[in-house]
Amino acid sequence: MKLSAVRRLALAGSLSASVALGLQLQHGRDARPFGASVAFAQPRAAGVAMLASPAEGRARLIDGKAIAAAVRRDIKASSDELKAAHGTTPGLAVVLVGNRTDSATYVRMKKKAAAEVGFYSVDRNFDETVTQEQLLATVEELNADPRIHGILVQLPLPRHIDEAAVLESIAVAKDVDGFSAENIGRMCLRGGEPPLALPCTPAGCVELLQRSEIQVAGKEVVVLGRSNIVGMPVAHLLQSMDATVTVCHSRTADLPAQVRRADIVVAAIGRAELVKADWIKPGAVVIDVGVNSKPAPEDKRGYKLCGDVDFDQVSLVAGAITPVPGGVGPMTIAMLLKNTLNLTRHSLGLPRIPLRRQQ
């Protein structure tokens, strides 16, 4: 099957999204998307990272670092159970081509996180002159390796490589990014089988909301951005949780008025500090997925990271907000590990650990 145009576009942009997010350090009732057979996750009494205490007059901070750490602890406990009961260690393989500093750093962070939760990890590193035949052979070798449950090809690949062909060669059962046409289709369809993996950053947004005890069902949600990486998947996930979801984009008329209706705002539009305080309903929850830079002469780098939301001003109006860095970013790798765990469980004929909780 040829790689769909949707997946081609989604994965082509995954480096900039996932690297930026990683460097700033995955469920159902009735006939909901990705399957009536998927149970909601149960809240845990321990290890749930809640909202950080606010400064006086400011929104509570949703602490992504603490929540990602709690997710990793849960993953390690589940991984240890798999080892004890089935003698199986979850395995993650990363294929890296070239010597881009950002890609190498992100891959290093993945390896560190995998080691923390007790996963088996494998690197396949190539220089820029690698042939497509070599890469395809490597993916096929990893597809056939029973020790490997998730395969990630770090993007971008050199221009002489057909990214689509390489990505499509990854077995769906090892699609740890959750972007295969089959996984995306299962996520979006009502009823039927659940996806084997979910896009990491959207799943991370849902995890942040749930572990911060933020009600989603019945709420008005506005998603800013319609990318295949974040905007559209997170809109589907939140709709499956019984939110009423509006997706806004560059052609949306009167964007501030649309955002002002929202109980929950997910900003993933890629424009530094676009969302201002007067766009936000008092007490609304703001999830800022954006990672941008802005000049900062006082910083030795000459710049600092910022989100799509004007944090200083919006935090005076919102009820809860994620910072940048330290909000959504740390969740990306954590959810990659959760995907690897679920793919391992699938390989053993076990049910996946769900994302969404009972409400």
KAGIGI-V275484 format. One line per field, one symbol per residue. psi: psi as a letter, one per 30 degrees, with the letter a starting at -180 (. if undefined). A space follows every 50 residues. Layout:
psi = ???
This chain:
psi = klkleeeeeeffgfeeeeeeeefh..kllbhllhkffklkkkkkelgjka kkkllkgllkkjjeeeeeeeeeeeeeeeeeeeeeefgkkkkkkkkkkahk eeeeeeeeeeeeeeeegglkkkkjkllfgkleeeeeeeeeeeefjffkfk kkjkllllffkjeeeeeffkkefgiffggleeeeeeefkklakllflkke eeeeeeeeeefghkkekflkkkkjkhlfeeeeeeeeeeefggljkkklaf gkkieeeeeffkekkjjhfhkkhejlegfkkkflkjjjfkjlllkiffkf fgllklafkieeeeffelekkkljlgceeffeeefeeeeeeeeeeefggl llkleklk.
